[in-house]
Each structure stands twice: as C-alpha cells, then as structure tokens.
Amino acid sequence: MKTLLSLIALFLAASTFAADKTIVRGTDHFELVYEMTLPKITAKGTLWIPLAGTDTFQKIQKRAIISPVPWHKTRDASGENEILVLQPAPADSGKRITIHYQVTRKEKVAHAEAGNPALHLKAEKLVPLNPRFTAIAKRITAKAADDHARGKALYDHVLAHMRYDKTGKGWGRGDALYACDAHTGNCTDFHAYFIALCRAANIPARFAIGFTIPANRDAGAIGGYHCWAEFFTDGKWMPVDISEADKHPELAGYYFGHHPANRLELSRGRDISVTPAPKSGPFNYFFGPHLEVNGNEVPVKATFKFERLPSNR
C-alpha cells in the first residue's frame, strides 16, 4: 500500500512540475518585442500588421510603434481587430519596424461579454458548414444533455481523433476538412475542426491567434504563433485549447475551460477583411506581417522576443 501511495505521489508531483513548466496560473506580466525587417522592395507596397489590444483578460499597458515608414491604424470589417497599415517604398528596403508591448494578462476562464454569439455560427472559407460535419457532430453529441456537455463531447472527440504533427502537406491552414481526414495538424487545424463541429451542432464558436509566452524561462525568443478557440454555452464563452491538450495530456482537463495567463492575443477570427484590401483577398487568419508589392505577397522576416517583468519572477 505504501508503495502504491508513493507512486501516486510521484505521479502527482511530476504532473504538477510539468504544469508549472508549461502554464502560468493567475496573472502574468511581460514585455514583448515584435520586430520586422523589410525585404528588398522593387515598387511601392502595402504592409499589414495585427495590433494586440486590451480586453477583459488582456491589458496593454504600453504599446510603442517604432517605424521609419509612415503608418496609420485601421480596423477590420468585424471591428474586432486593430491593424497597422504602412506603404513602404524601395528606399525603405532593409529598414526595421518594431512594436513593443507591455502586457498584463489574466488566466482566461468562462466569461460573459457583449455581442451577438450567433455571429459565430457562420461558415468560413476553410471552416464550412456541411452535412458531413453535421452528421459527425450529431453522432458525437447524441448523449449530451446541453451545450456545455456537447462542447465537452466535441472537445474529447477532436482530442482523440487528432495528433499534433507538422509533416506532409496541407497542415497549418486551419482547414477543417483537411483536419478531419488527415487526423493530424497544428493548432490551426485542431481548432478549425472543433469550431466546424460546434457550429454544426448550432453552438457558436470562434478562433483567436497570438503568442504563448514560455513559462519555463523569463526571457528569450518565441518561435512563432499559437492559436486557440472558445465556444458559447450557458451565456458564457468557454475557452479551450485542444492542440496543447494533445501535447500535454496531463493538462487535458485544464484546457477545457481555461487559457493560461502566459499568452498574448493578436487577432480574432478567420476570413479577416480590411481596407485597403490585399489583392490576395481576406486574411485566412492574421498573425502577420503581410506585405504585398505589385499585387504579389513578399515574405517579411519577423522575430519575437519577450521578457517577464520582475513582479512575476
């Protein structure tokens, strides 16, 4: 009996350690530097960059835009996302643009907010409404009594159905049909599939993208983006993160109903429309930066660095 209890204690200690190294509970406070170097530009172009904003869980205490290129701010058609717009010319080739944030972020839980949830029942280009998703959602939620239980059943289904794997072609676009068929993908694919199934069950669901701030160190580089989802139940938005639950099974229960504090949200939604509009059409999702010259997309090198502020050390 003592041996069994010891093994249980060791398991719980290991799980707690893993969680401590992956997530920050409560509140996190950090600086983030989003820096871009303009490539060689052959003609006047347009550059779009998402700007993180303040909401109930995320307070932008300071935001400095340092740019040798003139800029202005606009909002997308939904009004939810603020976007920086610049028009660099050939003489701006090689110049740097930096956005410096100081952020206080709270752990996200189920919450009410203003707005019409039914807007998040609409299909998107890569998250369609179709009979196939309706059939899957109906089968998975057949025994669920309410939207909370239906959301949990769909969360468990996606977690069991998919595996985090960034190999092959097709992953990373947030294509719900690809995710359903391939059973693999990254965070965009996991959450596109989940959102498609929620909407097929008449449950509003939405997508957001930004950064995960490393929990196991206090400064350094961030490799790239992360995304997550929320669904609407009992008058509240319920946060989920299924791709992280797949990578950290010990936190699967936590990620149904929570987003940790060590995050920064840059933008929400899919098929993001903005004026002036890119020649390529609405942004599939918007992590940016997106530069177009003569109607063609030109890659922009971007780096992301963070430093956790002393109050959290």
N, C-alpha and C positions, 0 to 999 in steps of 0.2 A: 504493500500500500504506500509506504514511504517513497519507494522508487517511482511509482506512478505519479504521486504528488510532485516529486522533484522534476519529473519530465514535463508535467503540465506547467510548473513554474518556469522552467527553462523556455518552453514554447511561448508562454505569455511574455516573458522578458524579451525574447527575440522579436516577437511581433511588435512590442512597444518600441524597441530600438529601431526597427525598420520604419515604423510610422514616424518616429521622431526625425529620422533622416530624410523623410520624403515630404512631409507636410508640416505646416505651421498652423496651429490652432489659435483661435482668438483674434489677435491683430498682428500685422506685420507692417514694418515701416522701412522704406528703402528708396534709394535713388536709382534711376535707370537712364542710360545714355544710348540713344538710337542715332547712329551716325551713318551717313551715306556719302560715297564718293562718286561724283558724276563721271560717267564714261566719256569717251570721245564723242562729241555731238557734231553732226555734219550740217544741221539746219535747226531752226528754232523748234523746240519741242514743248511738250506739256508733261509735268510730273505731278502725280497724285500721291499723297502720303496720309495714312489714317492718323488721327489725333485722339489719344485717350482722354476721356472726360470723367467728371465726377458723377457719382450716383450714390445710392444708399450705402453701398458697401465699399466704395472706392472714392477716396478723396484725393484729388490732385492738389497738393498744397502749393507747388510751384511748377510752372511749365515755361521753359525758355526755348525759343526757336532762334537758332544762330545760323544765318544764311546770307551769303554774298549775293544771292539771287532774290529779287523781289518776290513776295508771296502774298496770297490772301487766303482767307478761310471761307469754306462753304459747308453746306450740309447736304446729305444725300436726300433722295426723294422721300424716304420714310421719316426724315427729320431726326432719326436716332443717332446718326454718325456725323461727327465733325471731321472735315477733310482739309488738308493743306494743299494748295494748288500753286505751282510755280511754272514759269515758262523759260527754261534755260536756253541759252543760245550757244553757238560754237565757242565763243570766248569763255564760257563757263566750264568747259571740259576740264576735268580733274579737280574741280572745286568741291569742298566738303560742306554738307548740310547736317546740322546736329540738332536733335531735340532732346532736351534734358528735363526729366521728370523727377519730382519728389512726391512720394505717394504714401498714404496710409491706407491700408487695405484690411477689411474685416473678413473673417470667415463667413462665407455665404451659406444661409440656411433657407428653408421655405419661407416665402415672404409675399406680401400683397403689394401691388403697385398700381398706379393709374394706367389707363389704356384699355383697349378692347382686345381681350385674348383671342377672339375669333379671327383677327387679322393673321394669326399664326396657324391657321388651318389651311391656308392657301398653298398650292403646289409651287415648286420652284423648278428651274430647268433640270437640275440633277437630283431633285427630290420630288418625283412626280406622285400624283395620286392615280393609282391604277388598280384594277381588280385583283392583281396578284398580291399586292400589299394588303388589300382589304381582306383577302382570304387568310393570309398568314396572321394578321392581327386578330381576326375573329377566332381562329383556332387557338392562338396563344392565350387570349384573354377570356376564353369561354367560361371558366370557373370563377373569374374575378367579380367581386360584388360592386365595385365602384371604380372611379377613375384612378384613385391612388393605387389600388390593387392592380388595375390594368397596367398602369405605368410600371409598377414593380415587375409584373409578369413580362412585359416587353424588355425591360432592363435586363432581367435574368436571361431572356431568350438571346438577346444580342451578345451578352457576355459569354454564353455557352456556344453560340453559333460562330463567333468570330475570334480570330487570333491576330495580335499585333504583329505585322510582318510587312516590311517595306521592300519587298523584292518583286521582280517582274514588272509588268506594265499595267497602268490603269489605276494604281493606288494614288491617294493624295489629292484627288479632285473633289472628294465629298460626293461621290456618285453612289446613290442608294442602291441602284440595281447592280452595279459592279460589286458592292459590298455583300449584297445578298447572295450573289453567285460565287464570288471568289472566296468567301469566308475569311478573308484577310484584308488588311489595310492599315492606315494610320488613324489618328484621332478624327480627321475629317470624315473618313469613311464609316467608322463606328457610329458617329453621331448623325450622319446623314441617314443611315439605315434606321436608327432608333427614331429619329424625327419623322421619317416617312411612315413608320408603323404607328406611331402615336396619332398622326393626322388621319391615317386610315381608320383608326378607332374613334375618330372625332374628338381627339384630345389635342388642344393647342400645344405646339412645341416650337422651340426656337434655338438658334445656333449663335455662338459667340467665339471670338478668336483673340488671342493675345499671347502673353508670356507666362510661363511658370518660372518663378524666381527660385533658384536652388535653395533647398532647406538645409543642406549639409555643409554649406560654406557661406561666408559673409561677403564675398566679393568675387568678381571674375566675369568671364564671358558667358553668354547664353547662346546656345546653339541655334535656336530658331523658334518657331511658333508652337503654340499648343491651342487646342480648341475644346469646347465642352458644350453642354446642352442644358435646357430646362424644359419641363412640361408643366401644364396648368392643371391643378386639382384642388378641390375644396377652397376655391377662391384665392389660391396662392400659387406662385411659381416655385417648383421643386427642382433644385439643382441636381444634376447627375454628371458623372464622368466615367464612361464605361471603358474607354481605352486605358485609363490609369488603373481601373479596377482589374483589367486583364493583366497589366504589367505587375500589379501589386495585389495578388489575391487576398492577402491579409487585410486589405483595406476595402474590399468589395462592399461590405456593409456600410462603411463610412461614405463611400462615393455615391450611394443612393441617398440623397438628401443634403449633401454638403459639397461645397467647393472650398478648399483650404485658403488661408489668408495670403499665402505666398504666390499671388497671381496679379497680373495687370491685364485688364480687358482693353483691347484696342478698338474693336468694332463688333457690331451685331448684325446678324442676318446674312442672307445669300442674295444673289442677283442684285447687287447694290448699284443703283442708278445715280449718276451725279452730273452736274452741269458745270463746266464743259464736259461732254461725254467722250470717253475713249472710243476710238474707231473700232476697237475690238468688242465693244458693247459693254453691258453692265459687268461689274466685277463679280466673279463666281463667289468668292469671299474676299475680304480685304484685310490683308496683313501688310502689303506694300513693301517698298515703294514701287510704283508703276510709272514707267517713262515711255512715252511714245514720240517718235520723230518720223515725220512724213507718213504717219499712219501706221508705222511698224513699232512693235514693242522692242525696247533696247534694255538689256539687263543692267541693273544698278547694284553695285556691291554695297551691302549694308552689314554693319556689326552692331551687336547689342551687348552692353556691359551693365553690371549692377553693383551696388554696394549697399549692404544692410546698415541702417543707421544705428548709432551706439545704443539707443534706448532698447533695442531688441537683442543685443548681444548678451 
